[in-house]
Amino acid sequence: ITYESRALSDVEQRIGQHVASLINDGDCLQMGIGAIPDAALACLRDRQHLGIHTEMFSDGVLPLLEAGVIDNSRKKIARGRCVTSFTMGTQALYDRVDDNPEVVFLDAEFVNNPVVIAKNAQATSINSAIQIDLSGQVCADSLGHKIYSGVGGQVDFVLGATSSEHGKSIIALPSTARDGTLSRLVSTLASGSGVVTTRAHVDYVVTEFGVARLRGRSIAERARDLIEIAHPDFQESLAKDARELLRLRV
């Protein structure tokens, strides 16, 4: 099975730039498949000594491997090697990993173990969401009561990253859905939505409009910061809901 990445939209490129601004030399990355991880990886050409410990990766890592940006030299788990459970992408990706000692495929029971993840310093998880409420609760698996996807490795890697020395978790998503008619940042999650990642474990939320750091912030501070990175068309209504429904001073 091959997967061809599509051209990045302006929104995705802006999100990628904001995510990349949070990535430091020596970070050990977890990312998934899709436009936002690819957009972030494309902005990391000037970094050094990045590592990969992730459930899966795609073609976005290839330019960084070829440039030596990803060398896995600072990892404690499988130093010098990219660790993953599977890959999905183009034939070029499969040709690169085939019989390549720099890439090790291991059981997800090991790769996704938060205790294992946390052993690498600067573990950085990059995941996405369907909705995030103004307190920072992350819904990533359902549209209300309707299941959209599996939970995947998000919880495992968020827990591992936030337990890692100088680690961090990033949730990146477009600010709107349905051609800009719905805000993904909401006062309260849609009825029936599941909380995949709790507000206690999110460090950063990123949209095309910027970065909100949630860790250590009060609920009112979180709401204020999240409203600032919501789409401008929805900021006024979100602030009104925060004041009237949630009784927050924002």
N, C-alpha and C positions, 0 to 999 in steps of 0.2 A: 504494500500500500504506500503510495507516495502522496505527499501533501505539498502543494505549491502555495507559497505566501502571496497574498495580493498586495497591491501598492498601498502604502500607508496614507491615510487621510491626514488633513491638517490637524484635526483634533488629536489623533493618535500620535502624531509627531510631537505635538506640544506636551502631551502627557509623558511621552518618552523622555523628553528633555528635562521635565521636572523630576521624574524618577531618577534619571542619571545624576542629577545634582545631589542626590542623597547617597550615591555610591562612592566609597573611598578606596584608595589603593589597598590591596590585600583582602578585600571583602570576599567571602565565600557565598556564591549566589545560588538561590533556588528561583526558578522561574518556570512558567508553563509554556504552552503553545499559543500562538496568536499574534495579533498586530501590536499590542501594547508591550509585551516582552521584547519583540523584535525591534520596536521603536526605541526602547530603553537601551538595548544592547548596541544599537547603531550609534549611540552617543557616547560610547565608552572607549573610543580608540586611544584616548590620551591617558588611560589608567594603566596601572602596573600591578602585576602579581595577583590578578584575580583568580579565584577558584570556583569550581563547580561541584556542588553536592545537591542534586535535585532529583525528583521523581522522574522527570523527563526533560529532554531539551530538543530543540529543533534547529533549523539552519541559521538562526540568528547568532549562534556561538561560533560559526565557522570563520568569519573574518577575524574575530578576536583570537581564535586559536592560531590562525595563520600568521597574525601579527605578533604573537607572543604576549599579548595582553593577558590572556588566560594561560597561566603556567602552573597553577595549583601548588606553588612552591611554599606557601605559608599554611597549608592545611595540616591538621594532625591526623585526620582519617584519610588514608590512601594518598599521602603526599605525592605530588607529581602526576596525579591522575584525576580525570573527571569521573565522578561517581554518579551513576544514574541507574534507573530500573528499565527504562525503555527510551527509544527515540522515535520521532515521526517527522518526516520531511521529504526532501527531494532525494533523488538517486545520489547526488553529490554528497549529501550527508551520510547516507549508508556506505558509500565508498570510503569516506573518511574514517568511520568508526570500525569498519570491517577489519578484524584481525589487528587492531591498533592497540598496543599495550598502554597508550596514554588514556584510554577510556576503559572503565571497568563497569560491567553490568552486574548488579547485585539484587537480591530479593528485596522487594518493597518493605518487607517486615523489618529489614535492617536499615535500608536507605531512609525510610520515613519515621524511624524511631526518634522521638524528640531528644532522648538522652544521647544518642549518637550524633544527631545534628548539632547539639549544643557543645560538643567537644571541639568543634572547629570554632576558633575565635572569629569575630566579625561575621557570623552567619547572618545573611540578609535574605529575607523571603519577600518575593514580589508576587502578589496575587491580585485577583479582581473580585468584583461583587456585582450583584444585581441591584441592591439597595443598601444604603447606610443611613441610619437615623441620626438625629442630632446629638445623641449621647455617644455615638460611635459603634453601635451594634451593627454587625455585618451579616446581611443575608446574601448567600451565594448559591443557594441550591433550589430556590422555589420562587414562583410568582404567586404570592398569596398561598392558597392551599395547593396549587398545581406545582408538582415537582418538575423542575427545569433540568437539573443535572445532579450528578452525585456530589457528595461533599469533597471527594478527592483528597489530596494531601494538604489542603490549606491549613487545617487545624494542626496537623503534625508539625509543619514547618514554621508556623507562627509561634507555637510553643517552643520549638527548638531554637528559633532565632532569638526570641525574647529571653531565653535562658543562657544564650551564648555570651561570652565576654565581648562587650562592645557590639553585640548583635542588634538587629532591628527588624521590624516587620513593616511592610509597605502594602497598602491596599490601593490599587490604581484603577480608575474607572472613568468613562466619559460622564460628564455632569448630567446629561439628559438621555432619554430613550424615545423611541417612536418619532423620529425626525424632529426632535426638540420639543415635543408636546408634553413630555413627562419629565420631572426631575428625578434623578436617581438618589439625590440627597433629600431625605424626607423627615418631617417632624416625628412621625411614628411609622414603623414598618407596616406594610399592608397586612390586613388580617389573615392569619394563617401562615405568615412567613416564618421560616426557621432562622434562628440565630446560629450561624455556623461558627463565627468567631466573635467572642465576647468583647465588649468595650474595654475590658481590663487588659487585653492582650494586643491591642492595636497601637502601634507607635505613630505611623504616618498614614494619612489619606491624601491621595493625589488625584486631581482632575486636571483638565486642560487649563483651568484658571489658577492653579497654584498648589501649594502644599499646606496641609494642616497637621500640626503635631499634637497628638492627643494625650500621650503618656504624661501622667502627673497633673493633668488639667482637671479643673472642676467641670461639672456638667454644663454650667452656664458658659464657661470659657470654651469648652468643646463646641457647643452650639454656635457661638459667635464665630469661631475659626472656621467651622464647616460651612456656615452661611457665606463666608467670604470667598470660598472656592466653589460655591454653587453657581449655576448659570445666572447671569444678571436678571433674566426674566422671572426667576423664581425667588430671588433673595428677599424681596419685600414680603411675600406671602409666608416664607419660612420664618422670617423674623416675627411676623404677626402671630403665627402658630406657637412659636417659642414663648412669647409673652403671654398669650391668652390660654393656650392649652397646657403648656408645660410649666407655666408660672416662673419663667426664667427672665432674668434681667439681661437682655442682649441689645 
